[in-house]
C-alpha cells in the first residue's frame, strides 16, 4: 500500500498482510482475501511522514499487486504471464502468445 501526500512527489510504502496463508491455500476464482496493515510497520512510516511535514490525513492511498503465482509453471508479474526458463534454472520468461 502506498501513501502519496498531496502536492508531494514522494511515496511512502507499507507492506500488507493477508488474512490467509497464501503459500498454503490457493485463491480460487471468486475467493476473497482480506488484507491488513501491521501496526508495528505502519507507525514508523506515519512518524516519518509527520517529521517530513506531511499531512498524513491529506494523502492518497493506493494498492499495487506485483505478482500472482498460479502454479509452479505459471505466474503473472507486473502485467506479464511468465513460465520457467527451460535453459536457466530459477529464471522466468514470458509465455509465448499463440
N, C-alpha and C positions, 0 to 999 in steps of 0.2 A: 504494500500500500504506500502511496506517496502523498505527501502534503506539499502543495505549491502555494506559498504565500502570495497574496495579491500584490502585483507590481514587482515581484522578485523573479529572478532567473533560476534561483536555486530550488532544488527538490530535496525534500527530507524523506528518507525511506524507513519504513517499519515493516519487519517481517511478520507475516500472518501465520497462525497455526490452524490446522484443520482439526475438526472435531472427530474425524475418522482417521485411523492409521491407514493412509493411502498406500503404504507399501504392503499391507496385509490384506486389504479389501479393495477389489476393483470397483470403480464407479461405473455403473451401468447407465445406459441412456435413460433419462428421466430421473435419475438419482439426484439428490441434493447433498451438498457438503457445506456445513456451517464453518465459517472462518472466524477466528477470534484474534484479538491482539493481546500479546503477552504484556501485561502492565510493566513488568520489570524492564522490558525492551522499549516500551513507549515513553516512559518518564524521562530517560536521558535525552531522547530526541526532542521532546517538548521543552526541556530545560535549555537545550542548545538553541532552539528556535527563539525562546524568550531572551537569552543572552545576546542573540544577534539582533534584537529589537523587532522581531517578527510578531505580528498579532496572530497568534495561533488560531483564534476563532474566526479569522478572516482569510482562511486558506481553502483552496480547492482540494478535494480528496479524490484520488483515482486509484485504480486497481489494475495490475498487469499480471497476466498469466504467460509465462515464458515457455513452459514445457508441459506436454501431456504424453505420458507413456501408455501405449495401447497394449503392447506385448514386448517380448524380448526381441522381436523382429520388426517392430514398427513403433515410431513415436512422432510427435509433432513438436517442432521447436521454432518459435517465432515466425510462424506462417509457412513453414516448410514441413512436408512429410518426409521422414528420414528412415533409412534402413541401415543395418550394419554393413560396413565396407567388407566385401569378401576377401580383400587383399591385406588390409591393415587392421589388426586387432584393435578394438576399443574406439575405432573411428566410425562416425555415422555420416552417410552420404544421402543426398536427395533421391527419392524414389523416382524412377523414370516414368514419365506420363505415357499412357497408352496412345 
